Amino acid sequence: MRRGLRAVFDLLGQEVSGYPGLGGGPIHSVLQIQDCRKWGCLVFTRVYGLFTKVERDGMWEEFGAIRGLWEDPWCLRGDFNITFFQRERSSQRRINSAMRKFAEIVDDLGLVDLPLHGGEFTWNGGLNNQAWARLDRFLVSPSWLDQFSGVTQSRMSRPISDHFPIVLAGGGIRRGPTPFRFENMWLKVEGFKDLVRNWWWGIEVRGSTSFRLAAKMKEIKKKLKVWNREVFGRLECNKSSALQQIDF
């Protein structure tokens, strides 16, 4: 287990458990953080994906072992050295068996791959830096999404490495559903339906059918809120301003 990461949580006064089977393989660290007053119990896994089929099969087995040890909300983060979709690699011509296996494991474990904000790819290299790929990602369990609201993953600016850092952010502990109101006036805007349709087909999420649907709906809601502010401004402010100009 990486001592630095564990030390951070020890200093915060959290009870930390480690996964005993760790060695020099793809699973760099697994932490179970226990603070039932604030979060409950959370499991974090840091991954560096290996290249051969044998090594990857070992990594998939370790994922299953971790899930067997703990059923708490789970977050995996790392360079998996593999992609889900053709579009996640600039030179990918077709989906290969390794990609299909990765997707199968994620589905079997019920993990969710959140859309990436801030850019399409997380790695850039190769001859003359012509190759691009999304090798780094966060994967979370459905219970993680139940625990925290507004969870997103974003690509940050790249310092020196050939990998872009990514960050997982959330709006805090979920305390209830966020209200959302669909405005009928949106339907009167020319091209609105095509806009939403393009958004929908452009969002790629892995997980079970129900969670893919839920995740895509959440993304559409976020996009609609931003679009509404850009096109109509803040409705309540505009409404108040208009009422003030009316001479009753």
C-alpha positions, -999 to +999 in steps of 0.1 A: +000+000+000+013+035-008+023+049+026+018+085+016-019+081+006-026+061+037-008+087+059-032+114+047-062+095+059-045+085+091-038+122+098-075+130+092-084+105+119-101+080+097-100+043+103-082+027+073-081-009+062-059-023+034-062-051+009-037-077+019-031-093-015-013-063-030+021-068-046+039-053-076+009-058-099-016-035-114-035-027-081-012-001-065-034+006-034-068-002-020-081+018+010-113+014+030-120+047+047-144+044+077-161+076+090-197+065+095-206+099+110-198+117+077-195+094+047-201+059+060-174+035+046-158+042+012-134+020-008-107+036-031-086+016-056-056+030-075-048+011-107-020+009-133-031-013-161-007-038-176-003-048-213-004-086-217-035-107-216-022-127-187-015-095-167-049-080-175-067-112-165-049-110-132-061-075-128-097-084-135-095-112-109-082-087-083-111-064-090-135-093-083-116-100-050-119-064-039-156-064-046-159-097-026-141-081+004-161-049+006-196-040-006-192-003+003-193+026-022-163+020-045-142+043-066-114+031-090-089+055-105-059+051-127-043+045-161-060+013-173-040+013-205-071+003-224-101+020-239-138+012-241-147+027-275-130+032-309-134+070-306-113+069-273-082+063-293-071+084-324-058+053-342-083+027-332-098+010-362-121-016-345-131-029-311-107-057-301-110-086-276-092-067-248-117-038-251-147-062-251-133-079-220-128-045-202-164-036-210-176-070-198-158-067-165-171-032-158-207-044-166-203-075-144-191-054-115-219-029-120-194+000-123-203+033-140-180+052-163-189+089-160-186+112-190-153+131-192-154+169-191-126+191-203-114+171-233-118+138-251-084+122-243-061+118-213-029+107-230-009+121-259+023+106-272+038+084-299+057+096-330+057+134-330+029+132-304+004+121-331-014+095-309-042+104-285-062+081-262-084+081-231-064+057-209-071+073-175-105+073-159-126+071-127-150+042-124-175+043-095-202+019-081-239+029-082-238+032-044-211+059-048-235+079-069-262+073-043-238+086-017-226+118-034-245+143-056-233+158-089-204+134-094-183+143-125-148+136-138-128+163-155-095+165-174-071+191-161-043+210-179-012+188-185+021+199-168+050+177-181+037+142-182+023+126-214-009+120-193-034+146-184-045+146-147-081+139-141-102+149-110-134+134-096-156+161-081-190+160-064-214+184-049-213+168-015-232+142+004-266+136-012-294+147+010-323+146-014-333+149-051-324+181-069-355+197-085-355+201-122-381+219-143-386+214-180-397+247-197-422+244-225-407+275-242-376+255-250-396+235-275-403+267-295-366+274-301-356+264-336-333+234-336-339+225-299-349+189-306-319+183-328-297+198-302-309+175-275-308+145-298-271+152-306-263+156-269-280+123-262-261+103-288-228+120-279-229+109-243-211+076-237-215+058-203-207+023-192-228+004-167-261-015-166-289-003-188-307+015-160-276+033-149-267+043-184-301+058-188-299+076-155-264+089-161-274+102-196-305+119-182-283+137-156-259+149-183-288+162-204-302+180-174-268+197-168-265+207-205-301+221-205-293+242-174-262+257-191-280+262-224-310+278-207-287+304-190-269+311-223-301+315-244-326+329-219-305+341-190-316+336-155-354+334-158-363+346-123-341+376-127-355+384-161-390+379-148-385+403-119-369+429-141-398+427-166-424+430-138-407+461-125-411+478-159-448+472-160-469+501-149-498+487-129 
